[in-house]
Amino acid sequence: MKKVFLIIILIFLFGFPSAVSAQNTPPKEETIEAVITKITEEKIIEPDGKEQLHQTLQLTVTSGSIKGRKITIENGNLDQINVQRYQVDDKVLAIYTKNFEGKDIYFIQDYIRRDWLYLLFFIFVGVVIAIGAKRGVGALAGMAFSFFMIFAFILPQISAGHDPIFIAILASLFIIPVTFYLSHGLSRKTTTAVAGTFIALIITGILATIFVNVTRLTGFSSEEAGFLQAEKGGLVNIKGLLLAGIIVSVLGILDDITVSQASVVHQLKKLSPNLTLMQLYSKAMEVGRDHIASVVNTLVLVYAGAAMPLFLLFIDSSRPFGQVINHELIAEEIIRTLVASIGLILAVPITTFLTAYFIKKD
């Protein structure tokens, strides 16, 4: 027993100072925040035979272990494709590290843009509440719940190695009813929209699974997937993650489709109470077909806009069209767009019929 106490005392005496010194020693690499206070030099250099901007910047560190320190950073001193021109009062993120000789090294990583993001978010909230009133508040609550489910449940569960498809479907069982009822109120109209959304989502998941498998998509078309696989050591099912992403991405658009169709059916019933089931269905589908055309076009443009740099690379290629769409990067976007579009199209007649059926049954 005495030996145990002696060992504990020795560890405390000799280990404690080293722990303290470790706390005072800056980390090997740290992200700090700084503001540019002065541009001491700005010129054009030719590191690789091409003209390139070079700046010598003085900054004041505003956060991190060296807060308050004045530092100097060379911007554009290495061969780069795109060199940013920084100005006085620009707020930036910088990397603080040391070389093998223990000398401090700094380089700018990116702008600090979160203040403008916060401003845009508050404008968004204000517009939603001002125009949407109580429904707008409910929609914001539903959006907050969706974010909570994504970051508190879906991502941690997938990161822990669970099946991404199962996790996405399980989360959808909670996201769909909660967000629908918060946004649109507790009513039969919302309930039929929820039912239609569930059915359309199941069909979308089945189609996505079939075509991702038959086209032999791996999910490794992006650099992020490769980094994730390397970091997690194969724990995450990348193909399953691709399928889960398709399921989650179509949820929000299904909300718009199904609730709109359920509302159309209810309004038609109020205006013409004597319509039969098939008359009610056919008249609501006239509106639904217009909705289909606009939403599908919107979906295609959204995906095309997000992948614009990628499409430009392939447009400049001399390869034929058949080879271009065969590339996994392109094939993945095609399947994502078409599967989601099919799910959205089917959601219209499904929700319309369910709503009309339950209204006439009453």
C-alpha positions, 0 to 999 in steps of 0.5 A: 500500500505504501508503494502505491501511495509513493507512486501516486506522489511521484506521478503528481510531483513529476507529471503535474509540471509537465501537464502545466507546461503542455497547457502553456505550449501552443498546439501544433496547429491552431485556427485563429481569427485576426483582422488586417490592420495594414498592407505594408507592400503590394506588388505583382510577382512571377513565381512560375512565369505568370503574373501573380499578386503578392501582399505583405499584411499586418494583422492583429489576432482577435482570438486564440492562444495568441490573442492580441499579438501583431503578426505579419503574413505573406499573401501570394508568395507561393504559386497559386491559381487564385490569389485573393486581394485582401484589404484593411479591416478584412476579418480572416481565419488564419492557421498558426503553427511552428516549423521544425525549428520552432519558428512561428508560421502563419498563413490565411485560410479564409475570410470570416463571413459568419456575421453576414450569414447571421444577418441573412438568417435574421432577415429570413426569419423576419420575412417568414414571420412577417408574411407567414404569421403563425404558420411562419412561426410553425414552419420555423419550428419545424425547420429547427426540428429538422436540423435537430434531427439531422445533427443530433440523430442522423449524422451521429448515428451514421458516423457511429457506423449504423446503416445510413438508409435505415437511419434516414428512414427512421428519422423521416418517421419523426421529421415528416409528421412533426414538421407537417403538423407544426407548419400546417396545423393538426387537421385531416388535410395535413394527415392525408399529406403526411400519408401521401408523403410516406408512400412517395418516400418509400417509392423513392427509396426503393427506386434509389436503391435499385438504380444505385445498385444496377448502375454500380455507383460506389458513392466515392465520386467526391473527394469528401467521401474519400476523406470520410472513408479514410478518417472513419477507417471504413466504418461508414457505408458510403453507398448507403450514405448516398442513398440516405442523402437522396431520401433526406433531400426529397423530404422538403419538396414532398412537403410542398407537393403533398400539402398543396394537393391536399389543400386543393382537394379540400377547397374543391370540396367546399366549392362543390360539395356534390362532386363524386370521388372521381370528379374531385380527383380529376379536377384536383389533378388538373392543378396537380399537373401544373404543380408537377411541371413547375416542381420538376423543372425547379428540381432539375435547375436546382441540381444543375445549378449546384453542379454547374462547375462540374458540368462546365468541365465535361462540356469542354471535354472532347468525349462523346455525350454517352461517355460523359453521362457514364462518369460516376459524378454525372450519373450520380446527379442524374439518378438523384434528379430523376429518382426524386422527380419520380417520387414527386410526380407520384406524390401528386396522384397518391395524395390527391386520391387519399384526400378525396377518398377520405373526404367522400368517405366522411 
